[in-house]
Amino acid sequence: MDNWNVLAAQTSSQAIGRDDIGTVKTRLTIEKLPDKVLLHIFSYLSHREICRLARICRRWRQIAYDTRLWKNVSLRPEVSGLHVGSLEMLLSLISVRFGPTLRYIELPIELITHTVLHELSAKCPNLTHMLLDFSTAMQLHDFSEMQAFPTKLRYMCICLSEVIFMEGFMRKIYNFINGLEVLHLIGTYEKCEEEEEEIYEVINVHKLKSATPNLRVINLYGINFIDDSHIDAFSSNCIQLECLAVNFCNKVTGSTLKTLIQRSKRLTCLLMNGTSLKSEFVMQAEWDKCALQELDITATDLSTECLIDMLTRIPTLKFLSAGQINGFNDSVLKQWMESGTTRSLISLDLDSSDNISDEGLLKFLQRQGHQLLACCLSGMPHITDQLWMSILPLLGNCKIVVMGTAEKLGVNIHVDQLMDTIASNCGNLERLELRWDPDNLRFSDKSQKAIDILRVKCLKLRCMVLSDGRYYETVKANFERADRITVVRTTTCCRVSPYHLLRNYNDLIFN
């Protein structure tokens, strides 16, 4: 040990220089870092961690309460936010800690009062993003005395309740939200039971659209009362509309699609996952005259004839999600490809499209694969590792790949060869998901080598999702040894989606 200390001292002396040997007597610790460096370090931490660090010492407390660390604040503890014990405490935080630097805030129902909203309006003039969570509400606060509301909002997300009518609150804020560009109305789709009771229209969309003429992005997610008349209402007043999402609004049938396309000349993104689209309504729309580039019709019941008619007429389609559709088959792929309208395609998601054959997919990808940035062919038992090893050399530019199915297969997936093929052909890969059941994965004692090659060659890989099992543990350990601890995840808590490629992806994120 004495020899080691001598050696360490000699090394330090050489690094510092002979003239400074006598002056350096203490080690450099975190206490020696300047305030601006500590502030930068703190900016990478969550607010919960920052609050814990504030207890260390007076200096750290002062840095932790710097308003620059409190630009984006969530006060919903169930969504990794902070818990505020009382309204008085929140009012104090708004004036002392948030102030002019606050840009984004999330408020749960118990903190949404006219007093809090008045204080935010007065003390936070630069607040542009707000989320109001009414989803657990059984009763609203009294807003009859509310006279002020933040006026610079560009983004607003309202999580609706199943039974609480919002019109009393909304009537008070209509005059303050005409600058909104992004609007999210989040329903209770995930909480609904199969046997639904009476459906209430808890927010008046027809009045709301008149108060928000500047909307670019509208996301109506999982709202059980939203129908085609509401889409018609927004399209009649929002001339700037670029993106409309009505995912899991099952009363939407597409009867106003023709009018929407005619009015919304700037509409480039239309997301209708899980809706009740009817083929006759979809075929009436003038798709050949639209500016649409991104389309999601996953889990709809469109016919083969309708799919061919629509896809061969949209001139500049870049993004298509059309999984879980029985009508999507080889004939659709063939005629779509022959029409020439696939020339702009960069993202294709055909999850659980069992009526597409191996040959049909291979022919399509041989022609279009080189231009794809996302390829999702999951949920199809007949698409095994053998076909993927033929497809992967065609996907050299892909950033997102999803493969495999959770169903147990009669054949084994030789994952070592697959990893080697991915590493050799997909150097730009950023997100990868293998959904195969762990019991179907076969790998050898030398699988570490294949994982090493993947890790070294795919340096841009940020997310790799696997089903929980022995192989997942092997891959996770490999990446952790290379200090890439956040890359490998399980399908139980993470899913890869091509939505990352949507032009308005950042605006569409909520919760």
C-alpha positions in Angstrom: 0.0 0.0 0.0 2.9 2.4 0.8 4.4 1.7 -2.6 1.0 2.5 -4.2 0.8 5.8 -2.4 4.3 6.8 -3.6 3.4 5.9 -7.2 0.2 7.9 -7.0 2.1 10.9 -5.7 4.7 10.7 -8.4 2.0 10.5 -11.1 0.2 13.5 -9.7 3.4 15.5 -9.5 4.3 14.8 -13.1 0.8 15.8 -14.2 0.8 19.1 -12.2 4.3 20.2 -13.0 7.4 20.7 -10.8 6.7 24.4 -9.9 3.2 23.6 -8.6 4.0 20.5 -6.5 4.1 22.4 -3.2 1.0 24.4 -3.8 -1.5 21.6 -4.4 -2.4 20.1 -1.0 -6.1 19.3 -1.4 -8.1 17.1 -3.8 -10.7 18.6 -6.2 -14.1 17.7 -4.9 -17.7 18.6 -6.0 -17.7 21.5 -3.4 -15.0 23.2 -5.5 -17.1 23.3 -8.6 -18.5 26.8 -9.5 -22.2 27.4 -9.1 -22.9 27.5 -12.9 -21.4 24.0 -13.3 -23.5 22.6 -10.4 -26.6 24.3 -11.9 -25.9 22.5 -15.2 -25.5 19.1 -13.4 -28.7 19.7 -11.5 -30.5 20.4 -14.8 -30.2 16.7 -15.7 -32.1 15.6 -12.6 -35.8 15.2 -11.8 -37.5 17.7 -9.5 -37.8 15.0 -6.9 -34.0 14.4 -6.9 -33.4 18.2 -6.9 -35.6 18.5 -3.8 -33.6 15.8 -2.0 -30.3 17.5 -2.9 -31.6 20.8 -1.5 -31.3 19.2 2.0 -27.6 18.7 1.7 -26.3 22.2 2.5 -27.2 25.8 2.2 -25.3 26.3 -1.1 -27.0 23.4 -2.7 -30.4 24.6 -1.5 -29.8 27.9 -3.1 -28.9 26.3 -6.4 -31.8 23.8 -6.3 -34.2 26.7 -6.0 -32.8 28.6 -9.0 -35.8 29.4 -11.2 -33.9 28.1 -14.3 -34.4 24.6 -13.0 -38.1 25.0 -12.8 -39.1 25.7 -16.4 -41.1 22.4 -16.8 -43.0 21.3 -13.7 -45.4 18.4 -13.2 -47.5 18.4 -10.0 -49.0 15.0 -10.7 -47.2 12.5 -8.4 -48.8 9.5 -10.0 -47.0 10.5 -13.3 -43.6 11.0 -11.7 -44.4 14.6 -10.7 -44.1 16.4 -7.4 -46.7 16.2 -4.6 -47.9 19.6 -3.3 -49.6 19.2 0.1 -51.8 22.4 0.0 -52.9 25.2 -2.2 -51.0 27.7 0.0 -47.8 25.9 -0.7 -48.5 25.9 -4.4 -49.3 29.6 -4.4 -46.0 30.2 -2.6 -44.1 28.1 -5.1 -45.6 30.0 -8.1 -44.5 33.4 -6.8 -41.1 32.4 -5.3 -39.8 29.5 -7.4 -41.5 29.4 -10.7 -42.1 33.1 -11.8 -41.3 34.3 -15.3 -39.1 31.3 -16.2 -42.0 28.8 -16.0 -42.9 27.4 -19.5 -44.9 24.2 -18.8 -47.0 23.0 -15.9 -49.2 20.0 -15.2 -52.0 20.4 -12.6 -54.1 17.6 -11.0 -57.8 18.3 -10.2 -57.3 19.2 -6.6 -54.9 22.1 -7.6 -57.1 23.5 -10.4 -58.8 26.4 -8.7 -59.5 30.0 -9.8 -56.9 31.2 -7.2 -54.1 29.1 -8.7 -55.0 30.0 -12.3 -55.1 33.8 -11.3 -51.7 33.4 -9.7 -50.2 31.7 -12.8 -51.6 34.4 -15.0 -50.1 37.1 -12.9 -46.7 35.7 -11.9 -45.9 33.4 -14.9 -46.2 35.6 -18.0 -44.2 33.2 -20.2 -46.3 30.1 -19.5 -47.0 28.6 -22.9 -47.8 24.9 -22.2 -50.4 23.6 -19.7 -51.9 20.3 -18.8 -55.1 20.2 -16.7 -56.0 16.7 -15.4 -59.7 16.3 -14.6 -59.7 12.5 -15.2 -60.3 11.6 -11.6 -62.7 14.4 -10.9 -66.0 13.6 -9.1 -66.8 17.3 -8.6 -65.2 20.6 -10.0 -64.2 23.6 -8.0 -66.3 26.8 -8.2 -65.0 28.9 -11.1 -67.7 31.6 -11.0 -65.2 34.2 -9.7 -62.5 33.4 -12.2 -61.5 36.5 -14.1 -58.0 35.7 -15.3 -56.2 32.8 -17.1 -52.7 32.5 -18.8 -53.0 34.3 -22.1 -49.8 33.1 -23.9 -50.7 29.4 -24.1 -49.7 27.6 -27.3 -50.3 24.1 -26.0 -53.1 22.9 -23.8 -53.9 19.3 -22.8 -57.2 18.6 -20.9 -57.7 15.1 -19.5 -61.5 14.7 -19.4 -63.6 13.0 -16.7 -66.3 10.4 -17.6 -69.1 12.2 -15.7 -68.1 15.8 -14.9 -69.4 18.4 -17.4 -66.7 21.0 -18.3 -68.8 23.8 -19.8 -68.8 25.9 -16.6 -65.0 26.0 -16.6 -64.6 26.2 -20.4 -66.9 29.2 -20.7 -64.5 31.1 -18.4 -61.4 30.5 -20.4 -62.7 30.8 -24.0 -61.6 34.4 -24.2 -58.0 33.6 -23.2 -57.1 30.6 -25.5 -57.5 32.0 -29.0 -53.7 31.7 -29.4 -53.7 27.9 -29.0 -51.8 26.0 -31.7 -51.9 22.5 -30.1 -54.9 21.0 -28.4 -55.2 17.6 -26.7 -58.5 16.3 -25.4 -57.8 13.0 -23.7 -60.7 10.7 -23.0 -61.3 7.7 -20.7 -60.8 5.0 -23.4 -58.4 2.9 -21.2 -60.7 3.0 -18.2 -63.9 2.0 -20.0 -65.5 -1.4 -19.5 -67.0 -3.5 -22.2 -70.6 -2.8 -21.2 -70.8 0.9 -21.4 -73.4 2.9 -19.6 -74.8 6.2 -20.8 -72.3 8.4 -22.7 -72.0 12.0 -21.7 -70.7 14.8 -23.9 -68.7 16.3 -21.1 -67.1 19.1 -23.2 -68.8 21.2 -25.9 -66.6 20.8 -28.9 -68.7 23.0 -31.2 -68.2 26.0 -28.8 -64.5 25.1 -28.3 -63.7 25.2 -32.0 -65.0 28.8 -32.2 -62.6 29.9 -29.5 -59.5 28.2 -31.1 -59.2 29.3 -34.7 -55.4 29.0 -34.8 -55.0 25.3 -34.1 -52.4 23.4 -36.1 -52.5 20.1 -34.2 -55.7 18.5 -32.7 -55.5 15.3 -30.8 -58.8 13.7 -29.7 -57.7 10.5 -28.0 -60.1 7.8 -26.8 -63.1 10.0 -26.3 -66.3 7.9 -26.5 -68.6 10.8 -27.6 -66.5 12.2 -30.4 -68.1 11.5 -33.8 -67.8 12.8 -37.4 -69.8 16.0 -36.6 -66.9 17.1 -34.3 -64.3 16.6 -37.0 -66.6 18.7 -39.3 -66.8 21.4 -36.7 -63.0 21.7 -36.3 -62.4 21.7 -40.0 -64.9 24.5 -40.6 -63.0 26.9 -38.3 -59.3 25.8 -38.1 -57.8 26.8 -41.5 -54.3 26.2 -40.2 -54.9 22.5 -39.4 -51.9 20.3 -40.2 -52.5 17.3 -38.0 -55.7 15.6 -36.8 -55.6 12.6 -34.5 -58.8 10.8 -33.5 -57.2 7.5 -32.3 -59.6 5.2 -30.4 -62.6 7.4 -31.0 -64.8 4.6 -32.0 -67.8 6.7 -33.1 -65.8 8.1 -36.0 -67.0 6.5 -39.3 -65.4 8.9 -41.9 -68.7 10.4 -43.1 -67.1 13.9 -43.0 -63.7 12.9 -44.5 -64.6 14.4 -47.9 -65.4 17.8 -46.4 -62.3 17.6 -44.2 -60.0 17.0 -47.2 -61.7 19.8 -49.2 -61.4 22.4 -46.4 -58.1 21.6 -44.8 -55.6 22.2 -47.6 -52.7 22.1 -45.1 -53.6 18.8 -43.6 -50.6 16.5 -43.8 -51.2 14.1 -40.9 -54.4 12.0 -40.3 -54.4 9.4 -37.5 -57.5 7.2 -37.1 -56.3 4.1 -35.3 -59.1 2.1 -33.8 -62.0 4.1 -35.4 -65.1 2.6 -37.1 -64.3 3.8 -40.6 -66.7 2.7 -43.3 -65.3 1.9 -46.8 -68.0 3.8 -48.7 -67.3 7.0 -46.8 -63.5 6.7 -47.2 -63.8 6.2 -51.0 -65.8 9.3 -51.4 -62.9 11.6 -50.2 -60.8 13.3 -52.9 -57.5 11.7 -51.9 -55.9 12.6 -55.2 -56.3 16.3 -54.3 -55.0 16.2 -50.7 -51.7 17.1 -49.2 -51.7 14.1 -46.9 -48.3 12.6 -46.1 -48.9 10.6 -42.9 -51.8 8.2 -42.4 -52.8 5.7 -39.6 -55.7 3.4 -40.3 -54.7 0.6 -38.0 -57.4 -1.7 -36.6 -60.1 -0.4 -38.9 -62.4 -2.6 -41.0 -61.7 -1.2 -44.5 -62.1 -3.5 -47.5 -59.5 -4.5 -50.0 -61.2 -2.4 -52.7 -61.2 0.7 -50.4 -57.5 0.3 -49.5 -56.5 0.0 -53.1 -58.6 3.0 -54.1 -57.2 5.2 -51.3 -53.5 4.2 -51.4 -53.3 4.5 -55.2 -54.7 8.1 -55.1 -52.7 9.7 -52.3 -49.8 11.3 -54.2 -47.2 12.0 -51.6 -47.8 9.4 -48.8 -44.7 9.1 -46.6 -46.0 7.3 -43.5 -48.5 4.4 -43.4 -49.7 2.4 -40.4 -52.2 -0.1 -41.6 -51.9 -3.1 -39.3 -54.7 -5.4 -38.1 -56.7 -5.0 -41.3 -58.1 -8.2 -42.8 -58.5 -6.5 -46.2 -54.8 -5.6 -46.5 -53.3 -8.4 -48.7 -50.9 -9.0 -51.6 -53.3 -7.4 -54.1 -53.2 -4.1 -52.2 -49.4 -4.1 -52.0 -49.1 -5.0 -55.7 -51.5 -2.4 -57.0 -50.2 0.3 -54.7 -46.6 -0.4 -55.8 -47.6 -0.4 -59.5 -49.5 2.9 -59.2 -46.2 4.7 -58.4 -47.6 6.5 -55.3 -45.1 4.7 -53.1 -42.2 6.8 -54.3 -42.3 9.0 -51.2 -42.8 6.2 -48.6 -40.4 6.2 -45.7 -42.4 4.3 -43.0 -44.5 1.2 -43.2 -46.3 -0.6 -40.3 -48.2 -3.7 -41.2 -48.6 -5.2 -37.7 -50.7 -8.5 -37.6 -51.5 -8.4 -41.3 -51.9 -12.1 -41.7 -53.2 -12.0 -45.2 -49.9 -10.7 -46.7 -47.7 -13.5 -47.9 -43.9 -13.8 -47.6 -43.6 -13.4 -51.4 -45.7 -10.3 -51.5 -43.7 -8.6 -48.8 -40.4 -9.6 -50.3 -41.4 -8.2 -53.7 -42.6 -4.9 -52.2 -39.5 -4.4 -50.1 -37.1 -5.3 -52.9 -38.5 -2.2 -54.6 -39.2 0.1 -51.7 -36.9 -1.1 -48.9 -33.9 1.1 -49.6 -36.0 4.3 -48.9 -37.6 3.1 -45.7 -36.7 4.6 -42.3 -39.2 2.5 -40.4 -40.3 -1.1 -41.1 -42.7 -2.8 -38.6 -43.7 -6.3 -39.6 -44.7 -7.7 -36.2 -47.5 -10.0 -35.1 -47.2 -12.3 -38.2 -46.3 -15.9 -37.2 -45.2 -16.7 -40.8 -42.6 -13.9 -40.9 -39.7 -15.8 -39.2 -36.0 -15.1 -38.9 -35.3 -16.7 -42.3 -37.4 -14.1 -44.1 -36.0 -11.3 -42.0 -32.5 -12.2 -43.0 -33.6 -11.8 -46.6 -35.3 -8.5 -45.9 -32.7 -6.8 -43.7 -30.1 -6.3 -46.5 -32.8 -4.2 -48.2 -33.3 -1.9 -45.2 -29.9 -0.2 -45.0 -31.4 3.2 -44.1 -33.8 2.0 -41.5 -33.9 3.7 -38.1 -36.8 1.8 -36.6 -37.4 -2.0 -37.0 -40.1 -4.1 -35.2 -40.2 -7.8 -35.7 -41.6 -11.0 -34.2 -44.9 -12.1 -32.5 -45.8 -12.9 -28.9 -47.5 -16.1 -30.1 -45.7 -19.3 -29.5 -44.3 -20.7 -32.8 -43.7 -24.2 -34.0 -40.3 -23.1 -35.3 -37.3 -21.7 -33.4 -35.8 -18.3 -34.0 -32.0 -18.4 -34.3 -31.3 -15.0 -32.8 -27.5 -15.0 -33.0 -27.6 -15.1 -36.9 -30.4 -12.4 -36.8 -28.3 -10.1 -34.6 -25.3 -10.5 -36.9 -27.4 -9.7 -40.0 -28.9 -6.6 -38.3 -25.4 -5.4 -37.3 -24.1 -6.0 -40.8 -26.9 -4.2 -42.6 -28.5 -1.6 -40.3 -25.8 0.8 -39.1 -28.3 3.6 -38.8 -30.7 1.7 -36.5 -32.0 3.7 -33.5 -34.9 1.6 -32.2 -35.3 -2.2 -32.4 -38.0 -4.5 -31.0 -38.0 -8.3 -31.0 -41.5 -9.5 -29.8 -40.8 -13.2 -30.1 -41.7 -15.4 -27.1 -38.5 -16.2 -25.1 -39.2 -19.9 -25.5 -38.8 -19.6 -29.3 -35.4 -17.9 -29.1 -32.4 -20.1 -29.7 -28.9 -18.9 -29.0 -25.6 -20.4 -28.2 -22.8 -19.9 -25.7 -21.1 -17.7 -28.3 -24.1 -15.3 -28.5 -22.1 -12.7 -26.6 -20.0 -12.2 -29.8 -23.1 -11.5 -31.9 -24.4 -9.0 -29.3 -20.9 -7.3 -29.2 -21.0 -6.9 -32.9 -24.5 -5.3 -32.8 -23.5 -3.0 -30.0 -20.3 -1.9 -31.7 -21.7 -1.5 -35.2 -25.1 0.1 -34.3 -23.7 3.0 -32.3 -26.9 5.0 -32.8 -29.1 2.4 -31.1 -31.0 4.1 -28.3 -33.7 1.5 -27.6 -33.8 -2.3 -27.9 -36.9 -4.0 -26.7 -37.1 -7.8 -25.9 -39.5 -10.1 -24.2 -38.4 -10.7 -20.6 -36.4 -13.9 -20.3 -32.9 -15.4 -20.4 -31.9 -13.8 -23.6 -33.1 -10.4 -22.4 -30.9 -10.7 -19.3 -27.9 -11.6 -21.5 -28.3 -8.7 -23.8 -29.0 -6.2 -20.9 -25.8 -7.3 -19.1 -23.8 -6.9 -22.2 -24.9 -3.3 -22.8 -24.6 -2.4 -19.2 -20.9 -3.5 -19.1 -20.4 -1.1 -22.0 -22.0 1.8 -19.9 -25.1 1.8 -22.1 -27.5 1.0 -19.3 -30.7 2.6 -20.7 -30.7 0.9 -24.1 -32.2 -2.6 -23.4 -35.8 -2.7 -22.2 -38.7 -5.2 -21.9 -41.9 -5.4 -23.8 -43.8 -5.1 -20.5 -42.8 -1.4 -20.1 -41.8 -0.3 -23.5 -42.9 -0.6 -27.1 -41.2 0.7 -30.3 -43.4 2.7 -32.7 -42.8 4.4 -36.0 -44.7 7.4 -34.6 -41.2 8.9 -33.8 -41.0 9.8 -37.5 -44.2 11.9 -37.6 -43.5 15.5 -38.4 -45.6 16.6 -35.4 -44.5 13.9 -33.0 -43.3 16.4 -30.3 -46.6 18.2 -30.4 -48.6 14.9 -30.2 -46.9 13.7 -27.0 -49.1 13.9 -23.9 -48.8 12.5 -20.3 
